[in-house]
Amino acid sequence: MSDEAKQLVSTFNSLAPPERYAVIVELAGISEADAGPISDDELTIAGAELFSLYDAEEETSGDAETR
């Protein structure tokens, strides 16, 4: 991964969740313009992966609710 890409990921990780969501929506729009429409299945998979990342982040930060 290039230094520029690493910096982008680092900056993305420092954003609040609502800002991350806004960035992901923007990137999806760029991807759709370049690659064509995104299928419902692709959106479902991307959403599941995104929420999985949020869950993992909550677990590591100690913000996850105890059950």
Secondary structure, DSSP 8 states (H G I E B T S, - for coil): --HHHHHHHHHHHTS-HHHHHHHHHHHHHHHHHHH----HHHHHHHHHHHHHHHHHHHHHHT-S---
